[in-house]
Amino acid sequence: MGITDFFSDVWETFSHPSADADAPPVQGGSSTQSPASGTDEESAAEAEVNKKDATKGGDSSEQGHKPQGSMKGDDDEPEEDEEEEEEPDPKEKLEKECADSSECHGPKHHYDECAQRVTGQIESDGKAKEDCVEEFFHLAHCASQCAAPKLFAQLK
């Protein structure tokens, strides 16, 4: 077997996928006794179990159970949310200021014009013929370039 035969075999292997590669996965049979998956319907057995659970009493707003034993956070102390303690991100504020500044006036103007054009297309035709992704990225790039030195000066 020569090098040419080797490459032709490799080419045939990868250029012609096997017939079973595109076959859909085999599904089980469908049952007329139970509701279709992905629907909100419940079978008679599920309805009976749900009724029993509802009449058991107890707090229906609590789902699941609390495991017993010594675990972290079992001290009956309220947990502190880290989100409440965090300060707002100065990057977002600086980028918004830069986007509205004269430094990024050109990209912001182009983005606003595009947004008006697309909104008009949606209102008149029900769909837009274009999007403003390119204009948005130009504006975001300008705002990031403007905000970066200010942000690093604050962080020092």
KEPA-498198 format. One record per residue: x, y, z of N, C-alpha, C in turn; residue in one letter; residue number from 1. Coordinates in nm, 2 decimals. Each point is the difference from the previous one (the first is absolute). Layout:
<lolums>
+--------+--------+--------+--------+--------+--------+--------+--------+--------+----+-----+
!    nc1 !    nc2 !    nc3 !   cac1 !   cac2 !   cac3 !    cc1 !    cc2 !    cc3 ! aa !   i !
+--------+--------+--------+--------+--------+--------+--------+--------+--------+----+-----+
!      X !      Y !      Z !      X !      Y !      Z !      X !      Y !      Z !  A ! NUM !
...
+--------+--------+--------+--------+--------+--------+--------+--------+--------+----+-----+
</lolums>
This chain:
<lolums>
+--------+--------+--------+--------+--------+--------+--------+--------+--------+----+-----+
!    nc1 !    nc2 !    nc3 !   cac1 !   cac2 !   cac3 !    cc1 !    cc2 !    cc3 ! aa !   i !
+--------+--------+--------+--------+--------+--------+--------+--------+--------+----+-----+
!   0.09 !  -0.12 !   0.00 !  -0.09 !   0.12 !   0.00 !   0.09 !   0.12 !   0.00 !  M !   1 !
!  -0.02 !   0.09 !  -0.10 !   0.08 !   0.12 !  -0.01 !  -0.07 !   0.12 !   0.07 !  G !   2 !
!   0.07 !   0.11 !   0.01 !  -0.04 !   0.12 !   0.06 !  -0.13 !   0.05 !  -0.06 !  I !   3 !
!  -0.01 !  -0.02 !  -0.14 !  -0.12 !   0.05 !  -0.07 !  -0.12 !  -0.08 !   0.04 !  T !   4 !
!   0.02 !  -0.13 !   0.01 !  -0.11 !  -0.09 !   0.05 !  -0.05 !   0.04 !   0.14 !  D !   5 !
!   0.10 !   0.03 !   0.08 !  -0.03 !   0.04 !   0.14 !  -0.09 !   0.12 !   0.01 !  F !   6 !
!   0.04 !   0.11 !  -0.08 !  -0.08 !   0.12 !   0.00 !  -0.13 !  -0.02 !  -0.06 !  F !   7 !
!  -0.01 !  -0.08 !  -0.11 !  -0.13 !  -0.02 !  -0.06 !  -0.09 !  -0.07 !   0.09 !  S !   8 !
!   0.05 !  -0.10 !   0.08 !  -0.08 !  -0.07 !   0.10 !  -0.05 !   0.10 !   0.11 !  D !   9 !
!   0.09 !   0.08 !   0.05 !  -0.04 !   0.10 !   0.10 !  -0.11 !   0.09 !  -0.06 !  V !  10 !
!   0.02 !   0.05 !  -0.12 !  -0.09 !   0.09 !  -0.06 !  -0.14 !  -0.07 !  -0.01 !  W !  11 !
!  -0.01 !  -0.12 !  -0.04 !  -0.13 !  -0.07 !  -0.02 !  -0.06 !  -0.02 !   0.14 !  E !  12 !
!   0.08 !  -0.03 !   0.10 !  -0.06 !  -0.02 !   0.13 !  -0.07 !   0.13 !   0.06 !  T !  13 !
!   0.07 !   0.11 !  -0.02 !  -0.06 !   0.12 !   0.05 !  -0.09 !   0.08 !  -0.09 !  F !  14 !
!   0.00 !  -0.02 !  -0.13 !  -0.08 !   0.07 !  -0.09 !  -0.14 !  -0.07 !  -0.02 !  S !  15 !
!  -0.01 !  -0.13 !   0.03 !  -0.12 !  -0.07 !  -0.02 !  -0.04 !  -0.06 !   0.14 !  H !  16 !
!  -0.08 !   0.08 !   0.08 !  -0.04 !  -0.06 !   0.13 !  -0.09 !  -0.12 !  -0.02 !  P !  17 !
!   0.00 !  -0.08 !   0.10 !  -0.08 !  -0.12 !  -0.01 !  -0.15 !   0.03 !   0.00 !  S !  18 !
!  -0.08 !  -0.09 !  -0.05 !  -0.14 !   0.03 !  -0.01 !  -0.07 !   0.01 !   0.13 !  A !  19 !
!   0.05 !  -0.07 !   0.10 !  -0.07 !   0.01 !   0.13 !   0.04 !   0.12 !   0.08 !  D !  20 !
!   0.10 !   0.08 !  -0.04 !   0.04 !   0.12 !   0.07 !  -0.11 !   0.11 !   0.00 !  A !  21 !
!  -0.08 !   0.00 !  -0.10 !  -0.11 !   0.10 !   0.00 !  -0.14 !  -0.05 !   0.04 !  D !  22 !
!   0.00 !  -0.13 !   0.04 !  -0.13 !  -0.05 !   0.04 !  -0.04 !   0.05 !   0.13 !  A !  23 !
!  -0.13 !   0.03 !   0.01 !  -0.05 !   0.06 !   0.13 !   0.01 !  -0.11 !   0.11 !  P !  24 !
!   0.02 !   0.04 !   0.12 !   0.00 !  -0.10 !   0.11 !  -0.13 !  -0.08 !   0.01 !  P !  25 !
!   0.01 !  -0.12 !   0.04 !  -0.12 !  -0.09 !   0.00 !  -0.08 !   0.04 !   0.13 !  V !  26 !
!  -0.12 !   0.03 !  -0.03 !  -0.09 !   0.04 !   0.11 !  -0.09 !  -0.12 !   0.04 !  Q !  27 !
!  -0.04 !   0.00 !   0.13 !  -0.08 !  -0.11 !   0.05 !  -0.14 !   0.02 !  -0.06 !  G !  28 !
!  -0.09 !  -0.09 !   0.02 !  -0.13 !   0.01 !  -0.05 !  -0.08 !   0.10 !   0.08 !  G !  29 !
!  -0.11 !   0.05 !  -0.05 !  -0.08 !   0.10 !   0.07 !  -0.11 !  -0.07 !   0.07 !  S !  30 !
!  -0.04 !   0.05 !   0.11 !  -0.11 !  -0.05 !   0.08 !  -0.12 !   0.09 !   0.00 !  S !  31 !
!  -0.11 !  -0.06 !  -0.02 !  -0.13 !   0.08 !   0.00 !  -0.05 !   0.01 !   0.15 !  T !  32 !
!   0.07 !  -0.07 !   0.09 !  -0.05 !   0.00 !   0.14 !   0.06 !   0.11 !   0.08 !  Q !  33 !
!   0.11 !   0.06 !  -0.04 !   0.06 !   0.11 !   0.07 !   0.01 !   0.12 !  -0.09 !  S !  34 !
!   0.01 !   0.12 !   0.06 !   0.00 !   0.12 !  -0.08 !   0.14 !   0.01 !  -0.07 !  P !  35 !
!   0.01 !   0.08 !  -0.10 !   0.12 !   0.02 !  -0.08 !   0.10 !   0.08 !   0.09 !  A !  36 !
!   0.13 !  -0.03 !  -0.01 !   0.10 !   0.07 !   0.08 !   0.01 !   0.14 !  -0.05 !  S !  37 !
!   0.03 !   0.09 !   0.09 !   0.01 !   0.14 !  -0.03 !  -0.13 !   0.07 !   0.01 !  G !  38 !
!  -0.11 !  -0.07 !   0.04 !  -0.13 !   0.07 !   0.01 !  -0.03 !   0.02 !   0.15 !  T !  39 !
!  -0.10 !   0.08 !   0.03 !  -0.04 !   0.02 !   0.14 !  -0.10 !  -0.10 !   0.05 !  D !  40 !
!  -0.04 !  -0.09 !  -0.09 !  -0.10 !  -0.10 !   0.04 !   0.06 !  -0.10 !   0.10 !  E !  41 !
!  -0.09 !  -0.05 !   0.08 !   0.05 !  -0.10 !   0.10 !  -0.09 !  -0.13 !  -0.01 !  E !  42 !
!   0.06 !  -0.11 !   0.02 !  -0.08 !  -0.12 !  -0.01 !  -0.08 !  -0.02 !   0.13 !  S !  43 !
!  -0.09 !  -0.09 !   0.00 !  -0.09 !  -0.03 !   0.11 !   0.08 !  -0.03 !   0.13 !  A !  44 !
!   0.10 !  -0.08 !  -0.02 !   0.08 !  -0.03 !   0.12 !   0.07 !   0.12 !   0.05 !  A !  45 !
!   0.05 !   0.09 !  -0.08 !   0.07 !   0.12 !   0.04 !  -0.10 !   0.09 !   0.07 !  E !  46 !
!  -0.12 !   0.01 !  -0.05 !  -0.10 !   0.09 !   0.06 !  -0.04 !  -0.05 !   0.14 !  A !  47 !
!  -0.01 !  -0.14 !   0.01 !  -0.03 !  -0.05 !   0.14 !   0.11 !   0.03 !   0.10 !  E !  48 !
!   0.13 !  -0.02 !  -0.04 !   0.11 !   0.03 !   0.09 !   0.00 !   0.15 !   0.03 !  V !  49 !
!  -0.02 !   0.09 !  -0.10 !   0.00 !   0.14 !   0.03 !  -0.11 !   0.04 !   0.10 !  N !  50 !
!  -0.12 !  -0.06 !  -0.01 !  -0.11 !   0.02 !   0.09 !   0.04 !  -0.04 !   0.14 !  K !  51 !
!   0.06 !  -0.11 !   0.01 !   0.05 !  -0.05 !   0.14 !   0.10 !   0.09 !   0.06 !  K !  52 !
!   0.09 !   0.05 !  -0.09 !   0.11 !   0.09 !   0.05 !  -0.07 !   0.14 !   0.05 !  D !  53 !
!  -0.10 !   0.04 !  -0.07 !  -0.06 !   0.13 !   0.03 !  -0.08 !  -0.01 !   0.13 !  A !  54 !
!  -0.06 !  -0.12 !   0.03 !  -0.08 !  -0.01 !   0.12 !   0.08 !  -0.05 !   0.12 !  T !  55 !
!   0.13 !  -0.03 !  -0.02 !   0.08 !  -0.04 !   0.12 !   0.01 !   0.11 !   0.10 !  K !  56 !
!  -0.01 !   0.12 !  -0.04 !   0.02 !   0.11 !   0.10 !   0.15 !   0.05 !  -0.01 !  G !  57 !
!   0.03 !   0.08 !   0.10 !   0.14 !   0.05 !   0.00 !   0.01 !   0.13 !  -0.09 !  G !  58 !
!   0.11 !   0.05 !  -0.01 !   0.03 !   0.12 !  -0.07 !   0.02 !  -0.04 !  -0.15 !  D !  59 !
!  -0.10 !   0.05 !  -0.08 !   0.00 !  -0.04 !  -0.14 !   0.10 !   0.09 !  -0.08 !  S !  60 !
!   0.05 !   0.11 !   0.06 !   0.09 !   0.09 !  -0.07 !   0.14 !  -0.05 !   0.01 !  S !  61 !
!   0.03 !  -0.09 !   0.09 !   0.13 !  -0.06 !   0.01 !   0.01 !  -0.13 !  -0.08 !  E !  62 !
!   0.09 !   0.00 !  -0.09 !   0.02 !  -0.12 !  -0.09 !   0.12 !  -0.08 !   0.05 !  Q !  63 !
!   0.00 !  -0.13 !  -0.01 !   0.11 !  -0.08 !   0.04 !   0.01 !  -0.01 !   0.15 !  G !  64 !
!   0.11 !  -0.04 !   0.05 !   0.02 !  -0.02 !   0.14 !   0.13 !   0.05 !   0.04 !  H !  65 !
!   0.02 !   0.04 !   0.13 !   0.12 !   0.04 !   0.05 !   0.08 !  -0.12 !   0.06 !  K !  66 !
!   0.11 !  -0.03 !  -0.06 !   0.08 !  -0.11 !   0.06 !   0.04 !   0.02 !   0.14 !  P !  67 !
!  -0.01 !  -0.11 !   0.08 !   0.04 !   0.01 !   0.14 !   0.15 !  -0.02 !   0.01 !  Q !  68 !
!   0.06 !   0.04 !   0.10 !   0.14 !  -0.01 !   0.03 !   0.07 !   0.13 !   0.00 !  G !  69 !
!   0.12 !  -0.01 !   0.03 !   0.08 !   0.13 !   0.02 !   0.06 !   0.04 !  -0.14 !  S !  70 !
!  -0.06 !   0.10 !  -0.05 !   0.05 !   0.05 !  -0.13 !   0.03 !   0.15 !   0.02 !  M !  71 !
!   0.08 !   0.05 !  -0.09 !   0.04 !   0.14 !   0.00 !  -0.13 !   0.08 !  -0.02 !  K !  72 !
!  -0.02 !   0.10 !   0.08 !  -0.12 !   0.09 !  -0.01 !  -0.12 !  -0.05 !   0.08 !  G !  73 !
!   0.02 !  -0.11 !   0.09 !  -0.10 !  -0.05 !   0.08 !  -0.01 !   0.07 !   0.14 !  D !  74 !
!   0.07 !   0.12 !   0.01 !   0.01 !   0.07 !   0.13 !  -0.13 !   0.08 !   0.03 !  D !  75 !
!  -0.10 !  -0.01 !  -0.09 !  -0.12 !   0.09 !   0.01 !   0.03 !   0.14 !  -0.01 !  D !  76 !
!   0.12 !   0.03 !  -0.06 !   0.03 !   0.14 !  -0.03 !  -0.04 !   0.03 !  -0.14 !  E !  77 !
!  -0.05 !   0.12 !  -0.03 !  -0.04 !   0.03 !  -0.13 !   0.13 !   0.01 !  -0.09 !  P !  78 !
!  -0.01 !  -0.05 !  -0.12 !   0.11 !   0.00 !  -0.09 !   0.01 !   0.14 !  -0.06 !  E !  79 !
!   0.13 !   0.05 !  -0.02 !   0.02 !   0.13 !  -0.06 !   0.01 !  -0.02 !  -0.15 !  E !  80 !
!  -0.07 !   0.09 !  -0.07 !   0.01 !   0.00 !  -0.14 !   0.12 !   0.08 !  -0.04 !  D !  81 !
!   0.08 !  -0.06 !  -0.08 !   0.12 !   0.07 !  -0.05 !  -0.04 !   0.12 !  -0.09 !  E !  82 !
!  -0.11 !  -0.02 !  -0.07 !  -0.04 !   0.10 !  -0.10 !  -0.03 !   0.13 !   0.07 !  E !  83 !
!  -0.06 !   0.00 !   0.12 !  -0.04 !   0.12 !   0.07 !   0.12 !   0.08 !   0.04 !  E !  84 !
!   0.11 !  -0.07 !   0.03 !   0.12 !   0.07 !   0.05 !   0.08 !   0.06 !  -0.11 !  E !  85 !
!  -0.01 !  -0.05 !  -0.12 !   0.09 !   0.04 !  -0.11 !  -0.04 !   0.14 !  -0.05 !  E !  86 !
!   0.10 !   0.08 !  -0.03 !  -0.02 !   0.13 !  -0.06 !  -0.03 !  -0.01 !  -0.15 !  E !  87 !
!  -0.07 !   0.10 !  -0.05 !  -0.03 !  -0.01 !  -0.15 !   0.13 !   0.00 !  -0.08 !  P !  88 !
!  -0.01 !  -0.06 !  -0.11 !   0.12 !  -0.01 !  -0.09 !   0.03 !   0.14 !  -0.06 !  D !  89 !
!   0.12 !   0.06 !   0.03 !   0.02 !   0.13 !  -0.06 !   0.02 !   0.00 !  -0.15 !  P !  90 !
!   0.04 !  -0.12 !  -0.06 !   0.02 !  -0.01 !  -0.14 !  -0.13 !   0.03 !  -0.08 !  K !  91 !
!  -0.11 !  -0.05 !   0.05 !  -0.13 !   0.02 !  -0.07 !  -0.03 !   0.15 !   0.00 !  E !  92 !
!   0.02 !   0.07 !   0.11 !  -0.03 !   0.14 !   0.01 !   0.09 !   0.08 !  -0.09 !  K !  93 !
!   0.13 !  -0.03 !   0.00 !   0.09 !   0.07 !  -0.08 !  -0.02 !  -0.02 !  -0.15 !  L !  94 !
!  -0.04 !  -0.12 !  -0.04 !  -0.03 !  -0.03 !  -0.14 !  -0.13 !   0.07 !  -0.04 !  E !  95 !
!  -0.09 !   0.01 !   0.08 !  -0.13 !   0.08 !  -0.03 !   0.04 !   0.14 !  -0.02 !  K !  96 !
!   0.08 !   0.06 !   0.09 !   0.04 !   0.14 !  -0.01 !   0.07 !   0.02 !  -0.13 !  E !  97 !
!   0.10 !  -0.09 !  -0.03 !   0.08 !   0.02 !  -0.13 !  -0.09 !  -0.02 !  -0.12 !  C !  98 !
!  -0.10 !  -0.09 !   0.00 !  -0.09 !  -0.02 !  -0.12 !  -0.08 !   0.13 !  -0.02 !  A !  99 !
!  -0.03 !   0.07 !   0.10 !  -0.08 !   0.13 !  -0.01 !   0.09 !   0.12 !  -0.02 !  D ! 100 !
!   0.13 !  -0.02 !   0.01 !   0.10 !   0.12 !  -0.02 !   0.02 !   0.03 !  -0.14 !  S ! 101 !
!   0.07 !   0.11 !  -0.02 !   0.03 !   0.05 !  -0.14 !   0.10 !  -0.09 !  -0.06 !  S ! 102 !
!   0.08 !  -0.07 !   0.08 !   0.10 !  -0.09 !  -0.06 !  -0.06 !  -0.11 !  -0.08 !  E ! 103 !
!  -0.11 !  -0.05 !   0.04 !  -0.07 !  -0.11 !  -0.07 !  -0.13 !   0.04 !  -0.07 !  C ! 104 !
!   0.00 !   0.13 !  -0.04 !  -0.12 !   0.06 !  -0.06 !  -0.03 !  -0.07 !  -0.14 !  H ! 105 !
!   0.11 !  -0.02 !  -0.08 !  -0.02 !  -0.06 !  -0.13 !  -0.06 !  -0.14 !   0.01 !  G ! 106 !
!   0.06 !  -0.10 !   0.07 !  -0.06 !  -0.13 !   0.01 !  -0.14 !   0.00 !   0.06 !  P ! 107 !
!  -0.02 !   0.09 !   0.10 !  -0.13 !   0.00 !   0.07 !  -0.11 !   0.05 !  -0.10 !  K ! 108 !
!   0.04 !   0.10 !  -0.08 !  -0.09 !   0.06 !  -0.10 !  -0.04 !  -0.11 !  -0.10 !  H ! 109 !
!   0.10 !  -0.07 !  -0.05 !  -0.03 !  -0.11 !  -0.10 !  -0.09 !  -0.11 !   0.06 !  H ! 110 !
!   0.03 !  -0.03 !   0.13 !  -0.08 !  -0.11 !   0.06 !  -0.15 !   0.05 !   0.02 !  Y ! 111 !
!  -0.01 !   0.13 !   0.05 !  -0.14 !   0.05 !   0.02 !  -0.08 !   0.01 !  -0.13 !  D ! 112 !
!   0.07 !   0.04 !  -0.11 !  -0.07 !   0.00 !  -0.13 !  -0.04 !  -0.14 !  -0.05 !  E ! 113 !
!   0.09 !  -0.10 !   0.02 !  -0.03 !  -0.13 !  -0.04 !  -0.12 !  -0.06 !   0.09 !  C ! 114 !
!   0.00 !   0.03 !   0.13 !  -0.10 !  -0.05 !   0.09 !  -0.14 !   0.06 !  -0.05 !  A ! 115 !
!   0.00 !   0.13 !  -0.04 !  -0.12 !   0.06 !  -0.05 !  -0.05 !  -0.06 !  -0.12 !  Q ! 116 !
!   0.09 !  -0.03 !  -0.09 !  -0.03 !  -0.06 !  -0.13 !  -0.06 !  -0.14 !   0.02 !  R ! 117 !
!   0.07 !  -0.08 !   0.09 !  -0.05 !  -0.14 !   0.02 !  -0.14 !   0.01 !   0.07 !  V ! 118 !
!  -0.02 !   0.09 !   0.10 !  -0.13 !   0.01 !   0.06 !  -0.10 !   0.04 !  -0.10 !  T ! 119 !
!   0.03 !   0.08 !  -0.09 !  -0.10 !   0.04 !  -0.10 !  -0.03 !  -0.12 !  -0.09 !  G ! 120 !
!   0.10 !  -0.08 !  -0.04 !  -0.03 !  -0.12 !  -0.08 !  -0.09 !  -0.10 !   0.07 !  Q ! 121 !
!   0.03 !  -0.01 !   0.13 !  -0.08 !  -0.10 !   0.08 !  -0.15 !   0.05 !   0.01 !  I ! 122 !
!  -0.02 !   0.13 !   0.02 !  -0.13 !   0.05 !   0.01 !  -0.08 !  -0.01 !  -0.13 !  E ! 123 !
!   0.07 !   0.03 !  -0.12 !  -0.07 !   0.00 !  -0.12 !  -0.01 !  -0.14 !  -0.07 !  S ! 124 !
!   0.11 !  -0.08 !   0.01 !   0.00 !  -0.13 !  -0.07 !  -0.02 !  -0.12 !   0.10 !  D ! 125 !
!   0.01 !   0.02 !   0.12 !  -0.01 !  -0.11 !   0.10 !   0.13 !  -0.07 !   0.02 !  G ! 126 !
!   0.10 !   0.03 !  -0.08 !   0.14 !  -0.05 !   0.02 !   0.10 !   0.09 !  -0.05 !  K ! 127 !
!   0.12 !  -0.01 !   0.04 !   0.11 !   0.09 !  -0.04 !   0.08 !  -0.07 !  -0.11 !  A ! 128 !
!   0.05 !   0.08 !  -0.09 !   0.08 !  -0.05 !  -0.11 !   0.15 !   0.01 !   0.04 !  K ! 129 !
!   0.03 !   0.06 !   0.11 !   0.14 !   0.01 !   0.04 !   0.00 !   0.00 !   0.16 !  E ! 130 !
!   0.12 !   0.00 !   0.05 !   0.02 !   0.01 !   0.14 !   0.11 !   0.10 !   0.03 !  D ! 131 !
!   0.02 !   0.04 !   0.12 !   0.10 !   0.11 !   0.04 !   0.11 !  -0.06 !   0.07 !  C ! 132 !
!   0.04 !  -0.12 !  -0.02 !   0.11 !  -0.07 !   0.07 !   0.13 !   0.07 !  -0.03 !  V ! 133 !
!   0.03 !   0.03 !  -0.12 !   0.13 !   0.07 !  -0.03 !   0.01 !   0.13 !   0.06 !  E ! 134 !
!  -0.11 !   0.08 !   0.00 !   0.00 !   0.13 !   0.06 !   0.01 !  -0.01 !   0.15 !  E ! 135 !
!  -0.07 !  -0.10 !   0.06 !   0.02 !  -0.02 !   0.14 !   0.14 !  -0.03 !   0.04 !  F ! 136 !
!   0.06 !  -0.09 !  -0.07 !   0.14 !  -0.03 !   0.03 !   0.10 !   0.12 !  -0.01 !  F ! 137 !
!  -0.03 !   0.08 !  -0.10 !   0.09 !   0.12 !  -0.01 !  -0.02 !   0.09 !   0.12 !  H ! 138 !
!  -0.13 !   0.02 !   0.04 !  -0.02 !   0.08 !   0.12 !   0.06 !  -0.06 !   0.12 !  L ! 139 !
!  -0.02 !  -0.13 !   0.02 !   0.05 !  -0.06 !   0.12 !   0.16 !   0.00 !   0.00 !  A ! 140 !
!   0.06 !  -0.01 !  -0.11 !   0.14 !   0.01 !  -0.01 !   0.05 !   0.14 !   0.04 !  H ! 141 !
!  -0.07 !   0.10 !  -0.06 !   0.04 !   0.14 !   0.03 !  -0.02 !   0.03 !   0.15 !  C ! 142 !
!  -0.11 !  -0.05 !   0.06 !  -0.03 !   0.03 !   0.14 !   0.11 !  -0.08 !   0.09 !  A ! 143 !
!   0.04 !  -0.12 !  -0.04 !   0.10 !  -0.07 !   0.08 !   0.13 !   0.07 !  -0.01 !  S ! 144 !
!   0.04 !   0.04 !  -0.12 !   0.13 !   0.07 !  -0.02 !   0.00 !   0.13 !   0.08 !  Q ! 145 !
!  -0.11 !   0.07 !   0.01 !   0.00 !   0.12 !   0.07 !   0.00 !  -0.02 !   0.15 !  C ! 146 !
!  -0.07 !  -0.11 !   0.05 !  -0.02 !  -0.02 !   0.14 !   0.13 !  -0.07 !   0.06 !  A ! 147 !
!   0.07 !  -0.07 !  -0.07 !   0.12 !  -0.08 !   0.05 !   0.09 !   0.08 !   0.08 !  A ! 148 !
!   0.06 !   0.12 !  -0.05 !   0.09 !   0.07 !   0.08 !  -0.06 !   0.06 !   0.13 !  P ! 149 !
!  -0.12 !   0.04 !  -0.01 !  -0.07 !   0.05 !   0.12 !  -0.02 !  -0.11 !   0.10 !  K ! 150 !
!  -0.04 !  -0.11 !  -0.04 !  -0.02 !  -0.12 !   0.09 !   0.13 !  -0.04 !   0.07 !  L ! 151 !
!   0.11 !  -0.01 !  -0.08 !   0.12 !  -0.04 !   0.07 !   0.05 !   0.10 !   0.09 !  F ! 152 !
!  -0.02 !   0.13 !  -0.03 !   0.04 !   0.11 !   0.09 !  -0.08 !  -0.02 !   0.14 !  A ! 153 !
!  -0.13 !  -0.04 !  -0.01 !  -0.08 !  -0.01 !   0.12 !   0.05 !  -0.12 !   0.08 !  Q ! 154 !
!   0.04 !  -0.11 !  -0.07 !   0.04 !  -0.12 !   0.07 !   0.13 !   0.00 !   0.06 !  L ! 155 !
!   0.09 !   0.09 !  -0.04 !   0.13 !   0.01 !   0.06 !   0.01 !   0.04 !   0.14 !  K ! 156 !
+--------+--------+--------+--------+--------+--------+--------+--------+--------+----+-----+
</lolums>
